[in-house]
Amino acid sequence: MPRSMGFENYKIVLYRQDDGSWVAEIPSLPGCYALMPIREEALAELAEVFGMISEEYREKGLSLPADTTEIVHA
């Protein structure tokens, strides 16, 4: 496992809500999600949220959890 997990090490789930807004989330990290009106804004905001969460883990001396998300096409 990498010593320090980065944003690029996680799978992102991106979907559109009924009102047209976009949700971007990293399911493996609790609370790591963004809701924005435009897809690209949701992804950019998600990167910011990831940075804040990762800093909190660092301050507590904890490693970020490994990505456990599987992508399945049913």
C-alpha positions as CSV (number, residue, x, y, z in Angstrom):
1,M,0.0,0.0,0.0
2,P,1.4,3.5,-0.8
3,R,2.6,5.4,2.1
4,S,0.5,8.4,1.3
5,M,-2.8,7.9,-0.7
6,G,-3.5,10.8,-3.1
7,F,-6.6,12.0,-4.9
8,E,-5.6,10.0,-8.0
9,N,-5.6,6.7,-5.9
10,Y,-9.4,6.8,-5.4
11,K,-12.3,6.0,-7.6
12,I,-14.8,8.8,-8.0
13,V,-18.5,8.3,-8.4
14,L,-20.1,11.1,-10.4
15,Y,-23.9,11.3,-11.0
16,R,-26.5,13.8,-11.9
17,Q,-29.5,14.5,-9.6
18,D,-33.1,15.0,-10.6
19,D,-32.7,18.8,-10.3
20,G,-29.7,18.7,-12.8
21,S,-27.0,19.3,-10.2
22,W,-23.9,17.0,-10.0
23,V,-22.6,15.0,-7.2
24,A,-19.0,13.8,-7.1
25,E,-17.9,11.5,-4.3
26,I,-15.2,9.2,-3.1
27,P,-17.2,6.4,-1.5
28,S,-14.2,5.0,0.4
29,L,-13.8,8.3,2.4
30,P,-16.7,9.2,4.6
31,G,-17.9,12.7,4.0
32,C,-15.8,13.2,0.8
33,Y,-18.4,14.5,-1.6
34,A,-19.3,17.7,-3.5
35,L,-22.6,18.9,-4.9
36,M,-22.4,21.6,-7.6
37,P,-24.5,22.8,-10.6
38,I,-21.8,21.9,-13.2
39,R,-20.0,18.6,-13.6
40,E,-16.5,20.2,-13.7
41,E,-17.3,22.3,-10.7
42,A,-18.3,19.2,-8.7
43,L,-15.0,17.5,-9.6
44,A,-12.9,20.6,-8.7
45,E,-14.8,20.9,-5.4
46,L,-14.3,17.2,-4.6
47,A,-10.5,17.7,-5.0
48,E,-10.7,20.6,-2.4
49,V,-12.8,18.5,0.0
50,F,-10.3,15.6,-0.4
51,G,-7.5,18.0,0.5
52,M,-9.2,19.1,3.7
53,I,-10.0,15.5,4.7
54,S,-6.5,14.3,4.0
55,E,-5.1,17.2,6.1
56,E,-7.3,16.2,9.0
57,Y,-6.0,12.6,8.7
58,R,-2.4,13.9,8.6
59,E,-2.9,16.1,11.7
60,K,-4.3,13.1,13.6
61,G,-1.3,10.9,12.5
62,L,-3.7,8.6,10.5
63,S,-3.3,7.1,7.1
64,L,-6.2,7.6,4.6
65,P,-8.2,4.3,4.1
66,A,-7.5,2.3,1.0
67,D,-10.0,2.6,-1.9
68,T,-12.5,-0.3,-1.6
69,T,-14.8,0.9,-4.3
70,E,-15.6,-1.5,-7.2
71,I,-17.1,-0.4,-10.4
72,V,-19.6,-2.9,-11.8
73,H,-21.5,-2.5,-15.0
74,A,-24.8,-4.4,-14.5
